[in-house]
Amino acid sequence: MSGSFRNTNTRVVTLALMLGALSACGDGGAPDAYGNFEALEVVVASQTAGPIQQFLATEGQSLAAGAVAAVIDTTALALDRQQLTAQRAAVLARQAEVAEQLRVLEVQREVAARVFERTKRLREAQAATAQQFDQADRDLRTVLAQLEAAKAQQRSVGLEGSAVEARVEQARDRVSRGTVSNPIAGTVLATYARVGEMVNPGQPLYKIAALDTLELRAYLTGDQLGAVTIGQTVDVHIQDGRDGLRTLQGTVSWIASQSEFTPTPVQTRDERSDLVYAMKVRVPNPSGVLKIGMPADLTFAKTAPQ
């Protein structure tokens, strides 16, 4: 009889403890906002045309910023650059030739000018004939015309040299773009090419995202704005197993300055609100437990911190 009484008493105490625990959970209230995790995703594209020689990015791989992700065969571009380099050398040789021609013509001009001045003085003293004076004048004018023509040629060759130099630099840039460098440190989410494929400028090669910190995009109603400030720490809750929750710390990084209509699906506690404000919470993810698109909810203090 006493044993039966003790068993009944134990069951009553256990039931009371369970009801107390459920009551304590219920006092926590509903979360303040709901959302999904996002990441900064970058689609890396080819910047030149050619077949892929090496493709080092694989899905799930971690790549450092600046790491070589792919190499595109630029043999044709390299040959074009060699041809342009040869043209540049030829133009430089012509520039040197024109410069030497100008030097010779400048000497001839000085000689012709002295002869003209001397013949002019002799003509004034009636010691030279009119034919001699006219010849000296023609010689000076001829040298001056040749000098102007050589200067024009020098300007033309100079412009040609500048154009060839620019084309050489363009060819060098196109060749350098054959090496695809990873822009940000992160994890490769998807690949869109493989070795041997022909690619064109702008064609996507792979997608990468920084997963060490994710952003939770959630939505607030107007009456919740006063409880949230940028830089505020909030509690982010994610599903941990079938029945449990894990709480992480996040920092509010952005709050929309304008309202928008309730998104679909509704991601606010008050689904009757027509206008909401988007917000982002940065959550560190060193262990990689957070995934892109994972749902989460958050809670924050009812009054903004001072």
C-alpha positions as a LaTeX table, in Angstrom:
\begin{tabular}{lrrr}
\hline
Residue & $x$ (\AA) & $y$ (\AA) & $z$ (\AA) \\
\hline
Met1 & 0.00 & 0.00 & 0.00 \\
Ser2 & 2.81 & 2.38 & 0.95 \\
Gly3 & 4.74 & 1.43 & $-2.22$ \\
Ser4 & 1.75 & 2.25 & $-4.38$ \\
Phe5 & 1.44 & 5.58 & $-2.62$ \\
Arg6 & 5.14 & 6.36 & $-3.21$ \\
Asn7 & 4.83 & 5.53 & $-6.94$ \\
Thr8 & 1.79 & 7.76 & $-7.30$ \\
Asn9 & 3.55 & 10.57 & $-5.48$ \\
Thr10 & 6.60 & 10.26 & $-7.77$ \\
Arg11 & 4.43 & 10.47 & $-10.91$ \\
Val12 & 2.72 & 13.59 & $-9.57$ \\
Val13 & 6.04 & 15.30 & $-8.85$ \\
Thr14 & 7.41 & 14.39 & $-12.32$ \\
Leu15 & 4.26 & 15.71 & $-14.01$ \\
Ala16 & 4.50 & 18.92 & $-12.03$ \\
Leu17 & 8.12 & 19.42 & $-13.11$ \\
Met18 & 7.25 & 18.87 & $-16.78$ \\
Leu19 & 4.37 & 21.34 & $-16.62$ \\
Gly20 & 6.68 & 23.86 & $-14.97$ \\
Ala21 & 9.28 & 23.45 & $-17.70$ \\
Leu22 & 6.69 & 23.86 & $-20.46$ \\
Ser23 & 5.35 & 26.94 & $-18.74$ \\
Ala24 & 8.84 & 28.43 & $-18.56$ \\
Cys25 & 9.37 & 27.82 & $-22.31$ \\
Gly26 & 6.09 & 29.42 & $-23.10$ \\
Asp27 & 7.00 & 32.56 & $-21.16$ \\
Gly28 & 9.80 & 33.25 & $-23.66$ \\
Gly29 & 7.29 & 34.43 & $-26.24$ \\
Ala30 & 7.50 & 34.29 & $-29.99$ \\
Pro31 & 10.59 & 35.52 & $-31.84$ \\
Asp32 & 10.69 & 39.14 & $-32.91$ \\
Ala33 & 11.51 & 38.49 & $-36.58$ \\
Tyr34 & 12.09 & 35.70 & $-39.07$ \\
Gly35 & 14.36 & 35.45 & $-42.07$ \\
Asn36 & 16.81 & 33.46 & $-44.16$ \\
Phe37 & 20.58 & 33.53 & $-44.40$ \\
Glu38 & 22.32 & 35.09 & $-47.37$ \\
Ala39 & 25.95 & 35.36 & $-48.46$ \\
Leu40 & 27.93 & 37.68 & $-50.68$ \\
Glu41 & 28.03 & 35.66 & $-53.89$ \\
Val42 & 30.37 & 36.55 & $-56.74$ \\
Val43 & 30.13 & 35.03 & $-60.21$ \\
Val44 & 33.60 & 34.98 & $-61.76$ \\
Ala45 & 33.63 & 35.26 & $-65.54$ \\
Ser46 & 36.24 & 34.93 & $-68.25$ \\
Gln47 & 37.79 & 38.18 & $-69.40$ \\
Thr48 & 39.22 & 36.87 & $-72.65$ \\
Ala49 & 38.45 & 34.32 & $-75.34$ \\
Gly50 & 40.09 & 30.94 & $-75.78$ \\
Pro51 & 40.05 & 27.32 & $-74.62$ \\
Ile52 & 40.43 & 26.61 & $-70.91$ \\
Gln53 & 43.88 & 25.20 & $-70.27$ \\
Gln54 & 43.53 & 24.71 & $-66.51$ \\
Phe55 & 40.48 & 24.91 & $-64.27$ \\
Leu56 & 41.36 & 24.73 & $-60.59$ \\
Ala57 & 38.03 & 25.65 & $-58.99$ \\
Thr58 & 35.91 & 22.76 & $-57.74$ \\
Glu59 & 32.60 & 22.85 & $-55.90$ \\
Gly60 & 33.02 & 23.00 & $-52.14$ \\
Gln61 & 36.65 & 24.07 & $-52.40$ \\
Ser62 & 37.96 & 26.99 & $-50.34$ \\
Leu63 & 39.89 & 29.51 & $-52.42$ \\
Ala64 & 42.00 & 32.35 & $-51.11$ \\
Ala65 & 41.72 & 35.82 & $-52.58$ \\
Gly66 & 44.14 & 36.17 & $-55.49$ \\
Ala67 & 44.53 & 32.42 & $-56.00$ \\
Val68 & 44.69 & 31.22 & $-59.61$ \\
Ala69 & 41.32 & 29.67 & $-60.44$ \\
Ala70 & 41.69 & 29.08 & $-64.17$ \\
Val71 & 44.12 & 29.54 & $-67.05$ \\
Ile72 & 42.86 & 30.27 & $-70.56$ \\
Asp73 & 45.04 & 29.50 & $-73.56$ \\
Thr74 & 46.16 & 32.82 & $-75.04$ \\
Thr75 & 48.66 & 31.54 & $-77.62$ \\
Ala76 & 46.98 & 33.44 & $-80.45$ \\
Leu77 & 46.98 & 36.62 & $-78.39$ \\
Ala78 & 50.64 & 36.12 & $-77.55$ \\
Leu79 & 51.48 & 35.81 & $-81.26$ \\
Asp80 & 49.57 & 39.01 & $-81.97$ \\
Arg81 & 51.56 & 40.71 & $-79.23$ \\
Gln82 & 54.83 & 39.53 & $-80.78$ \\
Gln83 & 53.75 & 40.89 & $-84.15$ \\
Leu84 & 52.83 & 44.23 & $-82.62$ \\
Thr85 & 56.13 & 44.32 & $-80.76$ \\
Ala86 & 57.94 & 43.87 & $-84.08$ \\
Gln87 & 55.88 & 46.69 & $-85.58$ \\
Arg88 & 56.80 & 48.89 & $-82.65$ \\
Ala89 & 60.49 & 48.16 & $-83.23$ \\
Ala90 & 60.11 & 49.11 & $-86.91$ \\
Val91 & 58.39 & 52.38 & $-85.98$ \\
Leu92 & 61.13 & 53.18 & $-83.49$ \\
Ala93 & 63.70 & 52.63 & $-86.25$ \\
Arg94 & 61.79 & 55.02 & $-88.54$ \\
Gln95 & 61.64 & 57.58 & $-85.76$ \\
Ala96 & 65.41 & 57.39 & $-85.40$ \\
Glu97 & 65.82 & 57.71 & $-89.17$ \\
Val98 & 63.58 & 60.78 & $-89.33$ \\
Ala99 & 65.40 & 62.33 & $-86.38$ \\
Glu100 & 68.73 & 61.89 & $-88.19$ \\
Gln101 & 67.22 & 63.35 & $-91.35$ \\
Leu102 & 66.06 & 66.39 & $-89.38$ \\
Arg103 & 69.55 & 66.84 & $-87.96$ \\
Val104 & 71.07 & 66.84 & $-91.48$ \\
Leu105 & 68.45 & 69.23 & $-92.84$ \\
Glu106 & 68.97 & 71.58 & $-89.91$ \\
Val107 & 72.68 & 71.76 & $-90.78$ \\
Gln108 & 71.82 & 72.36 & $-94.44$ \\
Arg109 & 69.41 & 75.11 & $-93.41$ \\
Glu110 & 72.11 & 76.89 & $-91.41$ \\
Val111 & 74.52 & 76.68 & $-94.36$ \\
Ala112 & 71.89 & 77.83 & $-96.86$ \\
Ala113 & 70.92 & 80.72 & $-94.58$ \\
Arg114 & 74.54 & 81.90 & $-94.32$ \\
Val115 & 75.01 & 81.62 & $-98.09$ \\
Phe116 & 71.81 & 83.59 & $-98.66$ \\
Glu117 & 72.81 & 86.36 & $-96.24$ \\
Arg118 & 76.31 & 86.62 & $-97.80$ \\
Thr119 & 74.91 & 86.65 & $-101.35$ \\
Lys120 & 72.39 & 89.28 & $-100.31$ \\
Arg121 & 75.14 & 91.55 & $-98.99$ \\
Leu122 & 77.21 & 91.01 & $-102.15$ \\
Arg123 & 74.18 & 91.77 & $-104.28$ \\
Glu124 & 73.62 & 95.02 & $-102.39$ \\
Ala125 & 77.28 & 95.86 & $-102.99$ \\
Gln126 & 76.84 & 94.87 & $-106.63$ \\
Ala127 & 79.45 & 92.17 & $-106.19$ \\
Ala128 & 77.06 & 89.32 & $-107.00$ \\
Thr129 & 74.75 & 88.78 & $-109.89$ \\
Ala130 & 70.97 & 88.53 & $-109.70$ \\
Gln131 & 71.24 & 84.91 & $-110.82$ \\
Gln132 & 73.52 & 84.09 & $-107.86$ \\
Phe133 & 71.11 & 85.78 & $-105.44$ \\
Asp134 & 68.11 & 83.90 & $-106.87$ \\
Gln135 & 70.00 & 80.60 & $-106.60$ \\
Ala136 & 70.84 & 81.23 & $-102.93$ \\
Asp137 & 67.23 & 82.14 & $-102.26$ \\
Arg138 & 65.97 & 78.96 & $-103.96$ \\
Asp139 & 68.43 & 76.80 & $-102.04$ \\
Leu140 & 67.28 & 78.25 & $-98.71$ \\
Arg141 & 63.60 & 77.87 & $-99.56$ \\
Thr142 & 64.15 & 74.27 & $-100.70$ \\
Val143 & 65.91 & 73.34 & $-97.46$ \\
Leu144 & 63.18 & 75.00 & $-95.39$ \\
Ala145 & 60.47 & 73.08 & $-97.27$ \\
Gln146 & 62.35 & 69.83 & $-96.80$ \\
Leu147 & 62.72 & 70.62 & $-93.10$ \\
Glu148 & 58.99 & 71.22 & $-92.68$ \\
Ala149 & 58.22 & 68.00 & $-94.54$ \\
Ala150 & 60.58 & 66.07 & $-92.30$ \\
Lys151 & 58.97 & 67.58 & $-89.18$ \\
Ala152 & 55.54 & 66.56 & $-90.47$ \\
Gln153 & 56.85 & 63.06 & $-91.09$ \\
Gln154 & 58.26 & 63.00 & $-87.58$ \\
Arg155 & 54.87 & 63.90 & $-86.13$ \\
Ser156 & 53.18 & 61.23 & $-88.24$ \\
Val157 & 55.64 & 58.55 & $-87.21$ \\
Gly158 & 55.27 & 59.64 & $-83.60$ \\
Leu159 & 51.49 & 59.22 & $-83.77$ \\
Glu160 & 51.93 & 55.84 & $-85.43$ \\
Gly161 & 54.34 & 54.84 & $-82.67$ \\
Ser162 & 51.85 & 55.88 & $-79.98$ \\
Ala163 & 49.11 & 53.85 & $-81.67$ \\
Val164 & 51.31 & 50.76 & $-81.95$ \\
Glu165 & 52.41 & 51.17 & $-78.33$ \\
Ala166 & 48.78 & 51.31 & $-77.21$ \\
Arg167 & 48.00 & 48.16 & $-79.20$ \\
Val168 & 50.99 & 46.41 & $-77.62$ \\
Glu169 & 49.71 & 47.33 & $-74.15$ \\
Gln170 & 46.22 & 46.10 & $-75.07$ \\
Ala171 & 47.66 & 42.80 & $-76.28$ \\
Arg172 & 49.70 & 42.45 & $-73.10$ \\
Asp173 & 46.56 & 43.14 & $-71.03$ \\
Arg174 & 44.54 & 40.54 & $-72.98$ \\
Val175 & 47.26 & 37.96 & $-72.44$ \\
Ser176 & 47.39 & 38.72 & $-68.71$ \\
Arg177 & 43.62 & 38.28 & $-68.48$ \\
Gly178 & 44.09 & 34.68 & $-69.52$ \\
Thr179 & 44.97 & 33.95 & $-65.89$ \\
Val180 & 41.77 & 34.12 & $-63.83$ \\
Ser181 & 42.46 & 35.23 & $-60.25$ \\
Asn182 & 39.93 & 34.53 & $-57.52$ \\
Pro183 & 38.49 & 37.88 & $-56.34$ \\
Ile184 & 37.45 & 37.03 & $-52.75$ \\
Ala185 & 38.32 & 34.42 & $-50.17$ \\
Gly186 & 35.46 & 31.95 & $-49.92$ \\
Thr187 & 33.95 & 28.64 & $-50.91$ \\
Val188 & 33.15 & 27.65 & $-54.49$ \\
Leu189 & 29.39 & 27.14 & $-54.71$ \\
Ala190 & 29.05 & 26.10 & $-58.36$ \\
Thr191 & 31.18 & 25.67 & $-61.50$ \\
Tyr192 & 30.04 & 26.38 & $-65.04$ \\
Ala193 & 33.01 & 25.31 & $-67.15$ \\
Arg194 & 35.66 & 22.62 & $-67.50$ \\
Val195 & 39.07 & 22.09 & $-69.05$ \\
Gly196 & 39.06 & 22.20 & $-72.85$ \\
Glu197 & 35.92 & 24.27 & $-73.25$ \\
Met198 & 36.03 & 27.38 & $-75.42$ \\
Val199 & 34.98 & 30.48 & $-73.49$ \\
Asn200 & 34.27 & 34.05 & $-74.46$ \\
Pro201 & 34.68 & 37.29 & $-72.53$ \\
Gly202 & 31.96 & 37.60 & $-69.91$ \\
Gln203 & 31.14 & 33.88 & $-69.83$ \\
Pro204 & 30.62 & 32.66 & $-66.21$ \\
Leu205 & 33.21 & 30.19 & $-64.93$ \\
Tyr206 & 32.23 & 29.62 & $-61.29$ \\
Lys207 & 30.40 & 31.15 & $-58.34$ \\
Ile208 & 32.04 & 31.77 & $-54.99$ \\
Ala209 & 30.80 & 33.12 & $-51.66$ \\
Ala210 & 32.38 & 34.10 & $-48.37$ \\
Leu211 & 30.79 & 31.73 & $-45.84$ \\
Asp212 & 32.76 & 32.67 & $-42.73$ \\
Thr213 & 30.09 & 35.28 & $-41.99$ \\
Leu214 & 26.52 & 35.14 & $-43.29$ \\
Glu215 & 23.78 & 37.74 & $-43.25$ \\
Leu216 & 20.30 & 37.05 & $-41.96$ \\
Arg217 & 17.77 & 39.10 & $-43.89$ \\
Ala218 & 14.68 & 39.62 & $-41.77$ \\
Tyr219 & 11.72 & 42.00 & $-41.76$ \\
Leu220 & 10.41 & 44.32 & $-39.06$ \\
Thr221 & 7.07 & 46.01 & $-38.59$ \\
Gly222 & 6.95 & 49.73 & $-38.00$ \\
Asp223 & 6.34 & 49.39 & $-34.26$ \\
Gln224 & 9.52 & 47.29 & $-33.93$ \\
Leu225 & 11.89 & 49.87 & $-35.41$ \\
Gly226 & 12.39 & 51.65 & $-32.11$ \\
Ala227 & 13.80 & 48.47 & $-30.56$ \\
Val228 & 16.57 & 47.98 & $-33.14$ \\
Thr229 & 19.67 & 50.02 & $-33.99$ \\
Ile230 & 22.62 & 49.38 & $-36.29$ \\
Gly231 & 25.43 & 47.74 & $-34.36$ \\
Gln232 & 23.07 & 46.18 & $-31.83$ \\
Thr233 & 23.68 & 42.59 & $-30.77$ \\
Val234 & 20.72 & 40.23 & $-31.19$ \\
Asp235 & 20.08 & 36.56 & $-30.56$ \\
Val236 & 19.71 & 34.42 & $-33.66$ \\
His237 & 18.03 & 31.03 & $-33.32$ \\
Ile238 & 18.50 & 28.15 & $-35.75$ \\
Gln239 & 17.26 & 24.59 & $-35.70$ \\
Asp240 & 19.70 & 22.22 & $-34.03$ \\
Gly241 & 18.54 & 18.67 & $-34.60$ \\
Arg242 & 14.90 & 17.65 & $-34.81$ \\
Asp243 & 13.59 & 19.31 & $-31.66$ \\
Gly244 & 16.34 & 21.65 & $-30.41$ \\
Leu245 & 17.37 & 25.24 & $-31.11$ \\
Arg246 & 20.82 & 26.80 & $-31.14$ \\
Thr247 & 21.32 & 30.44 & $-30.24$ \\
Leu248 & 24.00 & 32.49 & $-31.97$ \\
Gln249 & 25.06 & 36.09 & $-31.56$ \\
Gly250 & 24.58 & 38.47 & $-34.47$ \\
Thr251 & 25.08 & 42.17 & $-35.14$ \\
Val252 & 22.58 & 44.38 & $-36.94$ \\
Ser253 & 24.44 & 45.74 & $-39.98$ \\
Trp254 & 21.70 & 47.41 & $-42.00$ \\
Ile255 & 18.12 & 48.64 & $-41.67$ \\
Ala256 & 16.15 & 49.77 & $-44.69$ \\
Ser257 & 15.29 & 53.46 & $-44.79$ \\
Gln258 & 12.07 & 52.83 & $-46.70$ \\
Ser259 & 9.26 & 50.41 & $-46.11$ \\
Glu260 & 8.09 & 47.80 & $-48.56$ \\
Phe261 & 5.09 & 45.56 & $-48.91$ \\
Thr262 & 5.09 & 42.35 & $-46.96$ \\
Pro263 & 7.26 & 39.84 & $-48.86$ \\
Thr264 & 6.03 & 36.42 & $-49.87$ \\
Pro265 & 6.25 & 34.22 & $-47.90$ \\
Val266 & 5.48 & 36.48 & $-44.96$ \\
Gln267 & 8.50 & 36.74 & $-42.68$ \\
Thr268 & 7.30 & 38.92 & $-39.84$ \\
Arg269 & 5.67 & 38.01 & $-36.57$ \\
Asp270 & 2.60 & 40.09 & $-37.43$ \\
Glu271 & 1.48 & 38.68 & $-40.76$ \\
Arg272 & $-1.34$ & 41.25 & $-40.96$ \\
Ser273 & 1.12 & 44.11 & $-41.48$ \\
Asp274 & 1.15 & 45.40 & $-45.03$ \\
Leu275 & 4.40 & 47.38 & $-44.81$ \\
Val276 & 7.64 & 46.14 & $-43.32$ \\
Tyr277 & 11.29 & 47.20 & $-43.10$ \\
Ala278 & 14.08 & 44.91 & $-44.22$ \\
Met279 & 17.10 & 44.45 & $-41.99$ \\
Lys280 & 20.34 & 42.46 & $-42.11$ \\
Val281 & 22.14 & 40.77 & $-39.22$ \\
Arg282 & 25.72 & 39.63 & $-39.64$ \\
Val283 & 26.32 & 36.28 & $-37.96$ \\
Pro284 & 29.81 & 34.71 & $-37.70$ \\
Asn285 & 29.96 & 31.20 & $-39.14$ \\
Pro286 & 33.40 & 29.80 & $-38.25$ \\
Ser287 & 32.17 & 26.22 & $-37.90$ \\
Gly288 & 30.16 & 26.32 & $-41.14$ \\
Val289 & 26.89 & 25.35 & $-39.44$ \\
Leu290 & 25.03 & 28.16 & $-41.20$ \\
Lys291 & 23.97 & 27.56 & $-44.81$ \\
Ile292 & 22.69 & 29.86 & $-47.51$ \\
Gly293 & 18.89 & 29.92 & $-47.47$ \\
Met294 & 18.66 & 28.40 & $-43.96$ \\
Pro295 & 15.69 & 29.84 & $-42.02$ \\
Ala296 & 16.22 & 31.47 & $-38.64$ \\
Asp297 & 14.49 & 33.76 & $-36.20$ \\
Leu298 & 15.83 & 36.41 & $-33.89$ \\
Thr299 & 15.00 & 38.24 & $-30.71$ \\
Phe300 & 16.19 & 41.63 & $-29.52$ \\
Ala301 & 15.72 & 43.95 & $-26.57$ \\
Lys302 & 12.45 & 45.83 & $-26.49$ \\
Thr303 & 14.25 & 49.13 & $-25.98$ \\
Ala304 & 17.20 & 50.22 & $-28.03$ \\
Pro305 & 20.51 & 50.42 & $-26.18$ \\
Gln306 & 21.77 & 53.89 & $-25.34$ \\
\hline
\end{tabular}
